[in-house]
Amino acid sequence: MALHRLFQLSSVLRSSVSLTLRRNIGLSAVVFNRAKDLDPIQKLFLDKIRAYKTKSRASGGVVDGDASYDKNVSDEIFKLQRLYGGGDLDNFPVLKFTDPTHDEVAK
């Protein structure tokens, strides 16, 4: 009986030690990855994304969009409104579903 309890205790101890080691190894891997320098290609990619983000916030919309871009967008919106019968294309349409009425038929 004592041997059986010892094996159960060792099993619990083994699983808790295994869990602790996995968590510590996972945490240390994240810390070491952040500590090392980025790959030059990754750094260039992140720099471009950050530059685009600042340009996008500064312009308030599309980056490097000029008058021809705005004209093309308005033309496309006009085509879509003409094709689909007008309406507001900026908002999702409100869909209303009604339950059908079923009448009993006498035999």
LUMTIMAR-800064 format. One record per atom (N, C-alpha, C, CB): chain; atom name; residue in three letters; y negated, x, z. Coordinates in pm, whole numbers, plus 50000, padded with zeros to 5 digits. Glycine has a CB too. Example, Ala and Ser with C-alpha at 12.3 -4.5 7.8 and 13.67 -1.06 7.14 Angstrom:
[rec 'A','N','ALA',[50569,51319,50780]]
[rec 'A','CA','ALA',[50450,51230,50780]]
[rec 'A','C','ALA',[50330,51320,50780]]
[rec 'A','CB','ALA',[50447,51131,50905]]
[rec 'A','N','SER',[50225,51285,50708]]
[rec 'A','CA','SER',[50106,51367,50714]]
[rec 'A','C','SER',[49997,51290,50787]]
[rec 'A','CB','SER',[50060,51408,50572]]
***
This chain:
[rec 'A','N','MET',[50118,50081,50000]]
[rec 'A','CA','MET',[50000,50000,50000]]
[rec 'A','C','MET',[49874,50087,50000]]
[rec 'A','CB','MET',[50001,49907,50119]]
[rec 'A','N','ALA',[49874,50190,50079]]
[rec 'A','CA','ALA',[49759,50279,50085]]
[rec 'A','C','ALA',[49740,50352,49953]]
[rec 'A','CB','ALA',[49775,50380,50200]]
[rec 'A','N','LEU',[49851,50385,49890]]
[rec 'A','CA','LEU',[49845,50453,49760]]
[rec 'A','C','LEU',[49783,50360,49655]]
[rec 'A','CB','LEU',[49986,50499,49715]]
[rec 'A','N','HIS',[49819,50233,49660]]
[rec 'A','CA','HIS',[49766,50134,49566]]
[rec 'A','C','HIS',[49614,50119,49584]]
[rec 'A','CB','HIS',[49837,49998,49587]]
[rec 'A','N','ARG',[49568,50115,49710]]
[rec 'A','CA','ARG',[49425,50104,49737]]
[rec 'A','C','ARG',[49350,50229,49692]]
[rec 'A','CB','ARG',[49401,50079,49887]]
[rec 'A','N','LEU',[49414,50343,49706]]
[rec 'A','CA','LEU',[49352,50468,49662]]
[rec 'A','C','LEU',[49334,50468,49511]]
[rec 'A','CB','LEU',[49437,50588,49706]]
[rec 'A','N','PHE',[49433,50418,49437]]
[rec 'A','CA','PHE',[49422,50412,49292]]
[rec 'A','C','PHE',[49313,50313,49250]]
[rec 'A','CB','PHE',[49557,50371,49231]]
[rec 'A','N','GLN',[49300,50200,49320]]
[rec 'A','CA','GLN',[49194,50105,49288]]
[rec 'A','C','GLN',[49057,50166,49316]]
[rec 'A','CB','GLN',[49212,49976,49369]]
[rec 'A','N','LEU',[49046,50235,49426]]
[rec 'A','CA','LEU',[48920,50297,49462]]
[rec 'A','C','LEU',[48885,50406,49362]]
[rec 'A','CB','LEU',[48926,50355,49605]]
[rec 'A','N','SER',[48984,50484,49320]]
[rec 'A','CA','SER',[48956,50590,49223]]
[rec 'A','C','SER',[48917,50530,49088]]
[rec 'A','CB','SER',[49078,50682,49208]]
[rec 'A','N','SER',[48973,50415,49053]]
[rec 'A','CA','SER',[48937,50349,48928]]
[rec 'A','C','SER',[48792,50303,48931]]
[rec 'A','CB','SER',[49031,50230,48901]]
[rec 'A','N','VAL',[48750,50243,49042]]
[rec 'A','CA','VAL',[48612,50198,49057]]
[rec 'A','C','VAL',[48517,50317,49056]]
[rec 'A','CB','VAL',[48594,50117,49186]]
[rec 'A','N','LEU',[48556,50421,49128]]
[rec 'A','CA','LEU',[48474,50540,49134]]
[rec 'A','C','LEU',[48461,50604,48996]]
[rec 'A','CB','LEU',[48532,50640,49234]]
[rec 'A','N','ARG',[48570,50610,48924]]
[rec 'A','CA','ARG',[48571,50669,48791]]
[rec 'A','C','ARG',[48480,50591,48696]]
[rec 'A','CB','ARG',[48714,50674,48735]]
[rec 'A','N','SER',[48485,50458,48700]]
[rec 'A','CA','SER',[48401,50377,48611]]
[rec 'A','C','SER',[48253,50389,48647]]
[rec 'A','CB','SER',[48445,50230,48615]]
[rec 'A','N','SER',[48221,50398,48777]]
[rec 'A','CA','SER',[48081,50411,48815]]
[rec 'A','C','SER',[48028,50549,48777]]
[rec 'A','CB','SER',[48063,50387,48966]]
[rec 'A','N','VAL',[48108,50652,48792]]
[rec 'A','CA','VAL',[48065,50787,48751]]
[rec 'A','C','VAL',[48047,50792,48600]]
[rec 'A','CB','VAL',[48168,50894,48798]]
[rec 'A','N','SER',[48137,50728,48528]]
[rec 'A','CA','SER',[48127,50725,48382]]
[rec 'A','C','SER',[47999,50655,48338]]
[rec 'A','CB','SER',[48249,50656,48321]]
[rec 'A','N','LEU',[47968,50543,48400]]
[rec 'A','CA','LEU',[47847,50468,48368]]
[rec 'A','C','LEU',[47722,50551,48398]]
[rec 'A','CB','LEU',[47843,50336,48445]]
[rec 'A','N','THR',[47721,50617,48512]]
[rec 'A','CA','THR',[47606,50699,48550]]
[rec 'A','C','THR',[47586,50814,48452]]
[rec 'A','CB','THR',[47624,50754,48692]]
[rec 'A','N','LEU',[47693,50879,48412]]
[rec 'A','CA','LEU',[47681,50989,48317]]
[rec 'A','C','LEU',[47631,50940,48181]]
[rec 'A','CB','LEU',[47815,51060,48301]]
[rec 'A','N','ARG',[47683,50827,48135]]
[rec 'A','CA','ARG',[47637,50774,48006]]
[rec 'A','C','ARG',[47488,50742,48010]]
[rec 'A','CB','ARG',[47717,50650,47968]]
[rec 'A','N','ARG',[47442,50682,48117]]
[rec 'A','CA','ARG',[47299,50649,48128]]
[rec 'A','C','ARG',[47214,50774,48132]]
[rec 'A','CB','ARG',[47273,50563,48251]]
[rec 'A','N','ASN',[47256,50874,48208]]
[rec 'A','CA','ASN',[47178,50996,48218]]
[rec 'A','C','ASN',[47175,51073,48087]]
[rec 'A','CB','ASN',[47233,51084,48328]]
[rec 'A','N','ILE',[47286,51076,48017]]
[rec 'A','CA','ILE',[47290,51145,47888]]
[rec 'A','C','ILE',[47202,51072,47788]]
[rec 'A','CB','ILE',[47435,51157,47836]]
[rec 'A','N','GLY',[47207,50939,47788]]
[rec 'A','CA','GLY',[47124,50862,47697]]
[rec 'A','C','GLY',[46976,50881,47725]]
[rec 'A','CB','GLY',[47159,50715,47706]]
[rec 'A','N','LEU',[46939,50885,47850]]
[rec 'A','CA','LEU',[46799,50904,47887]]
[rec 'A','C','LEU',[46753,51044,47852]]
[rec 'A','CB','LEU',[46779,50877,48036]]
[rec 'A','N','SER',[46834,51143,47879]]
[rec 'A','CA','SER',[46793,51280,47849]]
[rec 'A','C','SER',[46782,51303,47699]]
[rec 'A','CB','SER',[46891,51380,47911]]
[rec 'A','N','ALA',[46864,51235,47618]]
[rec 'A','CA','ALA',[46854,51249,47473]]
[rec 'A','C','ALA',[46720,51197,47423]]
[rec 'A','CB','ALA',[46970,51175,47404]]
[rec 'A','N','VAL',[46674,51085,47478]]
[rec 'A','CA','VAL',[46544,51030,47438]]
[rec 'A','C','VAL',[46432,51125,47477]]
[rec 'A','CB','VAL',[46522,50892,47502]]
[rec 'A','N','VAL',[46440,51181,47596]]
[rec 'A','CA','VAL',[46335,51272,47643]]
[rec 'A','C','VAL',[46332,51398,47557]]
[rec 'A','CB','VAL',[46358,51309,47790]]
[rec 'A','N','PHE',[46446,51452,47524]]
[rec 'A','CA','PHE',[46450,51573,47442]]
[rec 'A','C','PHE',[46403,51546,47300]]
[rec 'A','CB','PHE',[46589,51631,47440]]
[rec 'A','N','ASN',[46433,51430,47246]]
[rec 'A','CA','ASN',[46387,51399,47110]]
[rec 'A','C','ASN',[46236,51385,47104]]
[rec 'A','CB','ASN',[46453,51271,47059]]
[rec 'A','N','ARG',[46175,51330,47206]]
[rec 'A','CA','ARG',[46030,51317,47207]]
[rec 'A','C','ARG',[45963,51451,47230]]
[rec 'A','CB','ARG',[45986,51217,47315]]
[rec 'A','N','ALA',[46029,51538,47298]]
[rec 'A','CA','ALA',[45969,51666,47332]]
[rec 'A','C','ALA',[45963,51759,47210]]
[rec 'A','CB','ALA',[46047,51732,47444]]
[rec 'A','N','LYS',[46059,51748,47122]]
[rec 'A','CA','LYS',[46058,51840,47008]]
[rec 'A','C','LYS',[45959,51792,46902]]
[rec 'A','CB','LYS',[46199,51852,46946]]
[rec 'A','N','ASP',[45916,51883,46818]]
[rec 'A','CA','ASP',[45821,51850,46712]]
[rec 'A','C','ASP',[45890,51768,46604]]
[rec 'A','CB','ASP',[45760,51977,46652]]
[rec 'A','N','LEU',[45811,51686,46538]]
[rec 'A','CA','LEU',[45866,51602,46431]]
[rec 'A','C','LEU',[45893,51684,46306]]
[rec 'A','CB','LEU',[45770,51487,46398]]
[rec 'A','N','ASP',[45979,51634,46227]]
[rec 'A','CA','ASP',[46005,51689,46096]]
[rec 'A','C','ASP',[45875,51680,46014]]
[rec 'A','CB','ASP',[46123,51614,46025]]
[rec 'A','N','PRO',[45842,51776,45930]]
[rec 'A','CA','PRO',[45716,51770,45853]]
[rec 'A','C','PRO',[45703,51644,45767]]
[rec 'A','CB','PRO',[45705,51893,45764]]
[rec 'A','N','ILE',[45813,51598,45711]]
[rec 'A','CA','ILE',[45810,51477,45629]]
[rec 'A','C','ILE',[45783,51355,45717]]
[rec 'A','CB','ILE',[45943,51460,45551]]
[rec 'A','N','GLN',[45846,51349,45833]]
[rec 'A','CA','GLN',[45821,51239,45925]]
[rec 'A','C','GLN',[45676,51239,45972]]
[rec 'A','CB','GLN',[45915,51247,46045]]
[rec 'A','N','LYS',[45624,51358,46000]]
[rec 'A','CA','LYS',[45485,51370,46044]]
[rec 'A','C','LYS',[45389,51323,45936]]
[rec 'A','CB','LYS',[45453,51514,46084]]
[rec 'A','N','LEU',[45413,51361,45811]]
[rec 'A','CA','LEU',[45330,51318,45700]]
[rec 'A','C','LEU',[45335,51167,45684]]
[rec 'A','CB','LEU',[45374,51388,45571]]
[rec 'A','N','PHE',[45454,51110,45694]]
[rec 'A','CA','PHE',[45473,50965,45682]]
[rec 'A','C','PHE',[45396,50892,45792]]
[rec 'A','CB','PHE',[45623,50929,45689]]
[rec 'A','N','LEU',[45410,50939,45915]]
[rec 'A','CA','LEU',[45339,50874,46026]]
[rec 'A','C','LEU',[45187,50889,46013]]
[rec 'A','CB','LEU',[45385,50933,46158]]
[rec 'A','N','ASP',[45142,51004,45963]]
[rec 'A','CA','ASP',[44998,51023,45944]]
[rec 'A','C','ASP',[44944,50926,45839]]
[rec 'A','CB','ASP',[44969,51167,45903]]
[rec 'A','N','LYS',[45018,50905,45731]]
[rec 'A','CA','LYS',[44976,50812,45626]]
[rec 'A','C','LYS',[44972,50669,45678]]
[rec 'A','CB','LYS',[45070,50821,45504]]
[rec 'A','N','ILE',[45070,50632,45758]]
[rec 'A','CA','ILE',[45073,50497,45814]]
[rec 'A','C','ILE',[44954,50477,45908]]
[rec 'A','CB','ILE',[45206,50471,45889]]
[rec 'A','N','ARG',[44925,50575,45990]]
[rec 'A','CA','ARG',[44811,50564,46081]]
[rec 'A','C','ARG',[44679,50558,46006]]
[rec 'A','CB','ARG',[44809,50681,46180]]
[rec 'A','N','ALA',[44665,50636,45898]]
[rec 'A','CA','ALA',[44543,50632,45817]]
[rec 'A','C','ALA',[44527,50496,45751]]
[rec 'A','CB','ALA',[44545,50744,45710]]
[rec 'A','N','TYR',[44637,50439,45700]]
[rec 'A','CA','TYR',[44631,50307,45638]]
[rec 'A','C','TYR',[44593,50201,45741]]
[rec 'A','CB','TYR',[44766,50272,45574]]
[rec 'A','N','LYS',[44643,50216,45862]]
[rec 'A','CA','LYS',[44612,50121,45969]]
[rec 'A','C','LYS',[44463,50123,46002]]
[rec 'A','CB','LYS',[44695,50152,46094]]
[rec 'A','N','THR',[44405,50241,46012]]
[rec 'A','CA','THR',[44262,50249,46042]]
[rec 'A','C','THR',[44178,50196,45927]]
[rec 'A','CB','THR',[44221,50394,46073]]
[rec 'A','N','LYS',[44218,50223,45802]]
[rec 'A','CA','LYS',[44145,50170,45686]]
[rec 'A','C','LYS',[44156,50018,45682]]
[rec 'A','CB','LYS',[44199,50230,45555]]
[rec 'A','N','SER',[44273,49966,45714]]
[rec 'A','CA','SER',[44294,49821,45711]]
[rec 'A','C','SER',[44209,49753,45816]]
[rec 'A','CB','SER',[44442,49788,45733]]
[rec 'A','N','ARG',[44200,49810,45934]]
[rec 'A','CA','ARG',[44117,49751,46040]]
[rec 'A','C','ARG',[43969,49760,46004]]
[rec 'A','CB','ARG',[44143,49821,46174]]
[rec 'A','N','ALA',[43929,49871,45940]]
[rec 'A','CA','ALA',[43788,49888,45905]]
[rec 'A','C','ALA',[43745,49791,45796]]
[rec 'A','CB','ALA',[43761,50032,45860]]
[rec 'A','N','SER',[43832,49768,45697]]
[rec 'A','CA','SER',[43796,49679,45586]]
[rec 'A','C','SER',[43816,49533,45622]]
[rec 'A','CB','SER',[43877,49714,45463]]
[rec 'A','N','GLY',[43900,49505,45719]]
[rec 'A','CA','GLY',[43925,49367,45758]]
[rec 'A','C','GLY',[44019,49293,45667]]
[rec 'A','CB','GLY',[43797,49294,45765]]
[rec 'A','N','GLY',[44088,49363,45583]]
[rec 'A','CA','GLY',[44181,49297,45490]]
[rec 'A','C','GLY',[44258,49400,45410]]
[rec 'A','CB','GLY',[44106,49202,45395]]
[rec 'A','N','VAL',[44254,49381,45278]]
[rec 'A','CA','VAL',[44328,49469,45188]]
[rec 'A','C','VAL',[44254,49602,45175]]
[rec 'A','CB','VAL',[44346,49404,45049]]
[rec 'A','N','VAL',[44329,49711,45180]]
[rec 'A','CA','VAL',[44270,49844,45167]]
[rec 'A','C','VAL',[44245,49871,45020]]
[rec 'A','CB','VAL',[44364,49952,45229]]
[rec 'A','N','ASP',[44126,49922,44989]]
[rec 'A','CA','ASP',[44084,49956,44853]]
[rec 'A','C','ASP',[44087,49835,44760]]
[rec 'A','CB','ASP',[44173,50067,44797]]
[rec 'A','N','GLY',[44058,49717,44811]]
[rec 'A','CA','GLY',[44050,49597,44728]]
[rec 'A','C','GLY',[43908,49582,44676]]
[rec 'A','CB','GLY',[44094,49471,44806]]
[rec 'A','N','ASP',[43893,49570,44544]]
[rec 'A','CA','ASP',[43759,49557,44487]]
[rec 'A','C','ASP',[43741,49416,44429]]
[rec 'A','CB','ASP',[43735,49665,44377]]
[rec 'A','N','ALA',[43638,49396,44349]]
[rec 'A','CA','ALA',[43607,49264,44295]]
[rec 'A','C','ALA',[43716,49214,44201]]
[rec 'A','CB','ALA',[43473,49267,44222]]
[rec 'A','N','SER',[43778,49303,44126]]
[rec 'A','CA','SER',[43884,49260,44034]]
[rec 'A','C','SER',[44006,49208,44112]]
[rec 'A','CB','SER',[43926,49376,43941]]
[rec 'A','N','TYR',[44034,49268,44226]]
[rec 'A','CA','TYR',[44145,49220,44309]]
[rec 'A','C','TYR',[44115,49079,44360]]
[rec 'A','CB','TYR',[44170,49316,44426]]
[rec 'A','N','ASP',[43994,49059,44410]]
[rec 'A','CA','ASP',[43956,48926,44460]]
[rec 'A','C','ASP',[43961,48822,44348]]
[rec 'A','CB','ASP',[43816,48930,44522]]
[rec 'A','N','LYS',[43919,48861,44226]]
[rec 'A','CA','LYS',[43922,48769,44111]]
[rec 'A','C','LYS',[44067,48733,44077]]
[rec 'A','CB','LYS',[43851,48830,43988]]
[rec 'A','N','ASN',[44156,48830,44077]]
[rec 'A','CA','ASN',[44297,48804,44047]]
[rec 'A','C','ASN',[44359,48711,44151]]
[rec 'A','CB','ASN',[44376,48936,44041]]
[rec 'A','N','VAL',[44326,48731,44278]]
[rec 'A','CA','VAL',[44381,48646,44384]]
[rec 'A','C','VAL',[44332,48503,44368]]
[rec 'A','CB','VAL',[44341,48700,44523]]
[rec 'A','N','SER',[44202,48486,44340]]
[rec 'A','CA','SER',[44149,48350,44323]]
[rec 'A','C','SER',[44207,48283,44199]]
[rec 'A','CB','SER',[43996,48353,44314]]
[rec 'A','N','ASP',[44231,48359,44091]]
[rec 'A','CA','ASP',[44294,48302,43972]]
[rec 'A','C','ASP',[44436,48255,44001]]
[rec 'A','CB','ASP',[44296,48405,43858]]
[rec 'A','N','GLU',[44510,48335,44076]]
[rec 'A','CA','GLU',[44648,48297,44110]]
[rec 'A','C','GLU',[44652,48174,44200]]
[rec 'A','CB','GLU',[44720,48414,44177]]
[rec 'A','N','ILE',[44559,48167,44295]]
[rec 'A','CA','ILE',[44553,48049,44381]]
[rec 'A','C','ILE',[44519,47925,44300]]
[rec 'A','CB','ILE',[44449,48069,44494]]
[rec 'A','N','PHE',[44427,47938,44204]]
[rec 'A','CA','PHE',[44391,47825,44118]]
[rec 'A','C','PHE',[44512,47779,44036]]
[rec 'A','CB','PHE',[44275,47863,44025]]
[rec 'A','N','LYS',[44590,47875,43983]]
[rec 'A','CA','LYS',[44710,47840,43906]]
[rec 'A','C','LYS',[44811,47765,43992]]
[rec 'A','CB','LYS',[44775,47967,43847]]
[rec 'A','N','LEU',[44832,47814,44114]]
[rec 'A','CA','LEU',[44927,47749,44203]]
[rec 'A','C','LEU',[44881,47609,44243]]
[rec 'A','CB','LEU',[44949,47833,44328]]
[rec 'A','N','GLN',[44752,47592,44267]]
[rec 'A','CA','GLN',[44702,47459,44302]]
[rec 'A','C','GLN',[44716,47363,44184]]
[rec 'A','CB','GLN',[44556,47467,44346]]
[rec 'A','N','ARG',[44691,47412,44064]]
[rec 'A','CA','ARG',[44706,47328,43946]]
[rec 'A','C','ARG',[44853,47294,43922]]
[rec 'A','CB','ARG',[44646,47397,43822]]
[rec 'A','N','LEU',[44940,47391,43944]]
[rec 'A','CA','LEU',[45083,47370,43919]]
[rec 'A','C','LEU',[45145,47276,44021]]
[rec 'A','CB','LEU',[45156,47503,43921]]
[rec 'A','N','TYR',[45107,47288,44147]]
[rec 'A','CA','TYR',[45170,47210,44253]]
[rec 'A','C','TYR',[45082,47096,44306]]
[rec 'A','CB','TYR',[45208,47300,44367]]
[rec 'A','N','GLY',[44981,47057,44234]]
[rec 'A','CA','GLY',[44905,46939,44269]]
[rec 'A','C','GLY',[44800,46960,44377]]
[rec 'A','CB','GLY',[44997,46834,44313]]
[rec 'A','N','GLY',[44744,47076,44387]]
[rec 'A','CA','GLY',[44636,47100,44483]]
[rec 'A','C','GLY',[44687,47117,44623]]
[rec 'A','CB','GLY',[44536,46989,44478]]
[rec 'A','N','GLY',[44597,47094,44715]]
[rec 'A','CA','GLY',[44635,47109,44855]]
[rec 'A','C','GLY',[44590,47243,44909]]
[rec 'A','CB','GLY',[44784,47094,44873]]
[rec 'A','N','ASP',[44610,47260,45037]]
[rec 'A','CA','ASP',[44572,47382,45105]]
[rec 'A','C','ASP',[44690,47479,45102]]
[rec 'A','CB','ASP',[44527,47354,45252]]
[rec 'A','N','LEU',[44673,47592,45035]]
[rec 'A','CA','LEU',[44782,47688,45022]]
[rec 'A','C','LEU',[44786,47789,45136]]
[rec 'A','CB','LEU',[44770,47762,44890]]
[rec 'A','N','ASP',[44688,47783,45225]]
[rec 'A','CA','ASP',[44685,47877,45336]]
[rec 'A','C','ASP',[44771,47832,45454]]
[rec 'A','CB','ASP',[44543,47896,45383]]
[rec 'A','N','ASN',[44799,47703,45462]]
[rec 'A','CA','ASN',[44877,47650,45575]]
[rec 'A','C','ASN',[45011,47597,45526]]
[rec 'A','CB','ASN',[44800,47539,45648]]
[rec 'A','N','PHE',[45109,47605,45613]]
[rec 'A','CA','PHE',[45241,47552,45582]]
[rec 'A','C','PHE',[45233,47399,45581]]
[rec 'A','CB','PHE',[45349,47602,45685]]
[rec 'A','N','PRO',[45296,47333,45485]]
[rec 'A','CA','PRO',[45287,47187,45480]]
[rec 'A','C','PRO',[45355,47121,45599]]
[rec 'A','CB','PRO',[45348,47135,45350]]
[rec 'A','N','VAL',[45303,47006,45636]]
[rec 'A','CA','VAL',[45360,46929,45747]]
[rec 'A','C','VAL',[45469,46839,45689]]
[rec 'A','CB','VAL',[45249,46845,45822]]
[rec 'A','N','LEU',[45589,46856,45737]]
[rec 'A','CA','LEU',[45702,46778,45688]]
[rec 'A','C','LEU',[45733,46668,45788]]
[rec 'A','CB','LEU',[45826,46868,45665]]
[rec 'A','N','LYS',[45747,46548,45736]]
[rec 'A','CA','LYS',[45779,46434,45822]]
[rec 'A','C','LYS',[45910,46373,45773]]
[rec 'A','CB','LYS',[45663,46327,45822]]
[rec 'A','N','PHE',[46005,46365,45859]]
[rec 'A','CA','PHE',[46135,46307,45828]]
[rec 'A','C','PHE',[46147,46176,45905]]
[rec 'A','CB','PHE',[46252,46405,45862]]
[rec 'A','N','THR',[46187,46073,45834]]
[rec 'A','CA','THR',[46208,45944,45900]]
[rec 'A','C','THR',[46356,45911,45897]]
[rec 'A','CB','THR',[46125,45831,45833]]
[rec 'A','N','ASP',[46399,45842,46000]]
[rec 'A','CA','ASP',[46540,45800,46006]]
[rec 'A','C','ASP',[46561,45683,45910]]
[rec 'A','CB','ASP',[46581,45761,46152]]
[rec 'A','N','PRO',[46665,45690,45831]]
[rec 'A','CA','PRO',[46690,45577,45739]]
[rec 'A','C','PRO',[46738,45456,45818]]
[rec 'A','CB','PRO',[46795,45616,45631]]
[rec 'A','N','THR',[46708,45339,45765]]
[rec 'A','CA','THR',[46754,45215,45828]]
[rec 'A','C','THR',[46882,45173,45761]]
[rec 'A','CB','THR',[46646,45102,45819]]
[rec 'A','N','HIS',[46981,45145,45842]]
[rec 'A','CA','HIS',[47111,45102,45790]]
[rec 'A','C','HIS',[47130,44956,45827]]
[rec 'A','CB','HIS',[47228,45190,45848]]
[rec 'A','N','ASP',[47144,44873,45727]]
[rec 'A','CA','ASP',[47170,44731,45750]]
[rec 'A','C','ASP',[47318,44705,45735]]
[rec 'A','CB','ASP',[47088,44641,45653]]
[rec 'A','N','GLU',[47370,44623,45825]]
[rec 'A','CA','GLU',[47511,44587,45816]]
[rec 'A','C','GLU',[47528,44482,45708]]
[rec 'A','CB','GLU',[47564,44535,45953]]
[rec 'A','N','VAL',[47633,44500,45633]]
[rec 'A','CA','VAL',[47662,44405,45525]]
[rec 'A','C','VAL',[47775,44315,45572]]
[rec 'A','CB','VAL',[47700,44479,45391]]
[rec 'A','N','ALA',[47755,44184,45563]]
[rec 'A','CA','ALA',[47860,44089,45604]]
[rec 'A','C','ALA',[47966,44081,45498]]
[rec 'A','CB','ALA',[47801,43949,45632]]
[rec 'A','N','LYS',[48094,44075,45539]]
[rec 'A','CA','LYS',[48205,44068,45443]]
[rec 'A','C','LYS',[48245,43928,45416]]
[rec 'A','CB','LYS',[48324,44146,45492]]
***
